Amino acid sequence: MSTLEQESGGTWLKAVGSDIPDPSAPLPMRPAWVEVDLKALAGNFQIIRRELRQSVRLLYVLKDEAYGQGAVEAARVALSNGADQLAVYTLEEAVKLRASGIHAPILLLGERTPEELPWLPMHQLTPCIGSVALIRIWNDWARRLGRTLPVHLKINTGMNRFGFSWRAASEWIPALSQLRFLEWTGVLSHFAQSDELDKTFAGIQLDRFQQVLSDLSAAGIHPKLRHLCNSGGFLDLPNAHFDMVRIGLLAHGVYPSQTCRRLNGLTPVLSVKARISAIQRLEVGDSVGYGMRYTAAEPRRIGVIPMGYGDGFPRVRNEGHVLVAGCRAPLVGGVAMDALMVDLTGIPAAEVGSEAVLLGRQGQHEICVHELARLKKSVSYDVLVGWRNRLPRVYIGREKVGSTPSPRLA
């Protein structure tokens, strides 16, 4: 293929049909997408499940569309491969799961507003509650419905966001003892720092949680499920597993820190890809993009990738890489809302239509989520949930994923 053909699209553009499409037909998929490997997600849950005692339940936290993967697809895979329950943050997230045919127990994290509470029984949802005022309203709703309603008590052991204070247990526990229409389904707290080498504060929180459990028991309140561990706690604090662990990031093949324990075989689930949409030839002195942040000191070959910070890619200048034709291609110039540019000078195999990997593996190289987090000056969680909805989600490996719900749901 000639250089002119390669840089104008070559074989890839020749494959485009010439028929006029039916106006009612689906639009062509954008040449930039998020790819979700459902087989990898299933495998990760199986690995995590094997690490737990049989008596310990596995709760899958899939808030914010399962960290960008798509909550409905992820929930189905999780429940077929070892997860017992689900958790989300917003009422809307939970209702969407129910409308999609998900019948497993769903826990609403955070704190509810009084206006939300009437909707929970309609959709068989369980709230976390951490204040006397709200739990009294929840008890009143149960009384009006003429049946008990489930609740997980949220204990603040030092995170200082939501929850009944461990310090004031002698004040709020007697108030709970007066409530007659609630089912004490669970009690939880949350580690502020469970995935670092120094576990001092995690140990303090564990002690506080155990003291509150003892105080609740003395008052005749015996929650069925005690849970404290997030992904970091699950990995490094087996003495804090209690009756259930909450797994979010780890199920997606991403570790919460560089120092926590590793699991053999865990695989990243989410990749971000695009196809090169144009190639430009630069002469000495030519610049690239807004603000002229890159100027060629010698002839260069520049590829344009049709996605940018409007899709969730970090807004950087002359930093970072993507993978093209099995090689690392450096970014040049500034990332725009809808485009970013990479130097293809040393990658002659790259052409218009070549696949570029912005997050994930290609050949022997990988762009991991922590690499993008450093560019974004943030954390891996932010990178994963930051991919916008205008990037289509493409699911692979679906045919290799089991579809039988976990028997532990009964």
N, C-alpha and C positions, 0 to 999 in steps of 0.2 A: 504494500500500500504506500502511495506517495505521501510526503509530508503534508501536502495540501489536503489530501483526502483525510488523513489522520486528524488534522486540526480542525476540520469542518464537520466531522462526525463519522466519516467512513462507513463501515459496515452497520453500525448501530442506527444511523439515521436512514439508511437504505431499507431497513426492516420495517419502517413505518408504512402502514397501508394507505391507500389513496381513496378508499370508499368514504362517502359522506356518512357520518354516524347517525343513528336514530336519536332524535332529540331526547327521548325518554331513557336512553341507555345510560349506565353509570359513566361519570366523568373519568377520564384517564387518571391513574394514580400519580400523584406528585413524585418527581424523581428525587425525593428525600424522605426518609421514613425512619421510624423506630421499629426494630425487629425484636420480637419476644420469643425466646426458645422455651416452649412449654415442656418439652422433654427434659431440659435442664432444670426447670422449676420443679417438676415431679421428682427428679433424682435428688435434688437438694432436700426436699421434704422427707424423702425416705432415709437419707443420711442423718438428718436431724432427729427423726423419730427413733432411729436405732441408738442414738446417744442417750435417750431418756429411759428412765425406769418405766415399766409397763403401766404402773399406777399413776404416772404423771401425765396430765393432759397437755395438749399442744394447742395454744390459741394463736391464730394467724392474724397479725395486725396488717390490714391492707388499706389503710387510710390513703387519701389523695390518689385514688385510682391505682392502688397497690404500688405506690411509689412510681407511678408513671407507666406501669405495664398494662393497665386495664383491669379493674377490680373484678368484673364478672368472670372473665376467663381465668384469672388467677385464683379466684375462690373455688371454682370447679376443680381445678387441678389440685389445689391444696386439700380439699375435702376428700378427694379420691386417693390421696397419698399420705395420709397420716394426721392431718389436722382435725381437731375435734370441734373447735369453735372459731368464730371470726370476731374481729373488732374493727370498728371504724370510729371516726371522730364526729362527723356531722349526721344529723337526722336524714338529710337528703341522700347521703351515701348509703345508709342502711336501707332506706325505702327502695332505692334503685336495685339493690341486691335482692330484696324480697320480690320485686316486680319481675326479676329475671329468673325466678324459680328457685332461689337459694333458700332452703328451709332450716339450715343449721342455726344453732344459737348465735345471736349477734349481740355483742357488748358495745355500748356507746361510751367511749372514753371521754375525758374532760368533764365538764359540768353542764347540765341542761338548764334551760330557762323554764320558768313555770309554764309558759305558753306551749312548749314542746311536749310536756309530759302527757297530755291526753292522747297524743298520736302514738305513743309507745305501745300501749296494749293492743291497738289495732293491728300493729305489724309484728307483734311478739318480740319486742326489743327490751333489753335489760339495760338500765342506766347505771353509771357510776355516780354516786352521790357523796358529797363531802361537807354538807352543812346541815345543821339542825333544821333551819327554816325550810329548805327544799325537801328534806326527807319527810317532814310533816305533811307537806303538800302531796307528796307521792303516796303516803299512807292514807291521806284523805281520799285520793282518787281510788285507791284500792277499796276503801270502805264504801264509796258510792257505787262501785261496780259489783260489790258483794262477793269479792274473791281476793285472795292474796296476790300480790304482785312482787316480782323478783327485784332484787337490788344488790349491787356490789358496793360495799363501803370503801371509800377512798381515804387512805390514811396519809397524812403529810408527815413524813419522817425526816424531812430536811430538804426536799426539792423546792418546797415553798411556792407551789403553783396552786394546786387544788388539794382539798382534803381536810378531814378532821385532824386537828393538831394532836400529835402524840403527847405533847406537854399537857394538854387540857383534857385528857381522857376521862378524868374523874368528873368533868363537867358535862360532857356530851353523852357518855355512855348511859347514865341514868335516864336521859331524855329518850334515847333509843329503846330502852327497856319498856317504855310506856306504849310503844307502837305495836298494834295487834294485827295489822293487816298486811305485813310485809314478810316475804320469804328471804331469809339471809342467804342468798345464793353464793355470795363471794365477798372477799375482803382483799384489798390490794394496796400496795404502795409502789413507788417508782424510784429506781436508783438514779442518782445524779451523776455518778462516775463509776460505772462498773467495768469499763473496758480498758482501764489504764493499769499499769503495773502496781501502782500504789492503791491498795484496796482498803486503806484506813477508814475513809468516810463510808465506803460501802459496808464495812463491818459495823460501823456505828448505826447506820440505817437499819441493818438487819437486827441488831439488838433492840432498837426502838420498836420495830415491827413486832418482834416476838413478845415484847412487854405489852403492847396493845392487844395482841391475840390473847395473852393470859388474862388481861383485864376484861376483855369481852366475854371470855369463857366464865370468869367468876360471876359475871352479871347474867349468865344464862343465854348468851348470844353465841351461837356456834355456826359461823358461816361454812358452807359446804366446800368452797374452793378458796384456798389461800394462795395468792400469787404475788410475787415481787420481781422476778427476773425478766429483764428484757434480753436482747440478743447477747450483749456483753455478759450479763449475769448468767445466762444459760451456759456460755462457754467456760467461764472462769470461776463461777461460784456454785458448784453443785450442791453445797450444803444449804443453799437458799432456793432450791427448786420447789419446795413445798408440794402443792397439789397440781400446779399448772405453771407453765412458762409462756411468755409472750414473745413471739418471734415475728420480726418484720424484715428489716434489711438483710439479715443473714440468709433468709430463704431465697433471696434474689442473687445469692452468690457474692455478696459484698460484705466484708468484715467491718465492724463498727470502729476499729482502730488498727494500727499497725502492730500492736503489742499483744492483742488477745490471742487465745488458743486457736489453732487452725484445725479444720476438719478435712481429712483426705477425701478428695473427689468432688468437693463443692465447686460449682461452676457458675460464672456470671450468666445471668438470664437475658439481660437487656443490652442490645447494641443499637447504634445510630449510624445510618448509612445514607449516602447520596450518590448521584452520578454526576461526573464532571459535565458541565453544560457549555463551557467555552474554553478555548485556549488562546492566549495572547503572546505575541513575541515582543520582548522589550529590547530596545537598544540602549547603549550607555546613556545615562541621564534621564531615561524615562521613569516616571513614578507610577505608583499603584494606589487607587482608591481615594476616599475622602481624606482631605488634609495632607495628601502627598507624604504619607508616613514611611514610605519605602521608595528608595531611588536606586535603580540598577547601576552597579559599578562596572558591569560587563553584560554582554547579551544574556538574557534569561528567557525561560519558557514558563509561562504562568498559567495555571489552571484555575478556573472559576467554579466554585461549588455552590449550588443554589440553596443555601440556607445560611442563617446568621443569628444574631442575638435575638431577633424576633421569634426564633424557634427554640431559644434556650441555650444557645452556644455562648460561652463567655465572650464578653466584648473586650478583646485584647488587641494589641498592636505588635506585630512582628514576634509573637510568642506562640508556642505550641506546634503540634504536628497533626497530620492525618495520615492514614495509610492508603497508599495507592500502588497497585501492582506489586504488593508484598514489600513495599519500601516505606520509610518514614519521609513524608514530604513536609517541609517547614511552612508555616503560615507566613505570609508577607503582607505588609500594609495593615490597615485596621479592619476588623470584622464589622460589616454593615448589618442592617436589619435583615436583609434577605440574601446576602452573599458573603463569602469569604474566599480569599485567594491563597493559593499554595504554589511553591516553587517546584516545577516538574523538570527542571533542567537536567537533572541526573537520572531521570526515570523515562527513558525513551519509549517504553511500552505503554505509557499512559496516553490516552486519547479521549476525545469527547465521547461520553457514554461509559467510560471506565468507572467502576465502583470505587468510591472512597469510603473508608471507615473512620468515623469521627469518634466513636466509642466502641471498643470491642477488639476482636482479633482478626488479623488477615495474614496468612502465611505464618512466619515465625515471629511476627511482631504483634504487640498489643497496646492499645490506648486504654488504660484502666480508668475507672471512675475517680480514683484519687489523683491522677494526673490532671484531669479536668478541674477537680476541686481546687488544686493549687493555682491553676490559671484563674479561676473564679474567686480566689481568696475566700473560699467558703469550705463546706463539708460535703461529703459524698451524698448525703440525704438531699441536699439542695440541688445537686447536679441531677439526680434521678428524677425528682419531682418537677424539675424545671423545664423538661421538654414539653413544648406547647401542644395543644390539641390539633393545631393545623398540620402537624406531622402525623401522617397516617400510621396506625399500628398494624404491623404485619406479623402474624403468628405462624411459627414453624414448629414442627414436631408434634402437632396435635394428634396425628394418627398413632403416635407411639405412647400416648398418655392414657393411663387407665381411667375408666369411667365409673367404677364401682365405689359408691360413697363409703367412707370409713365406718366400720361396724361400731366404733366407739361413740357414735352420735346417739345411739339408742338410749 
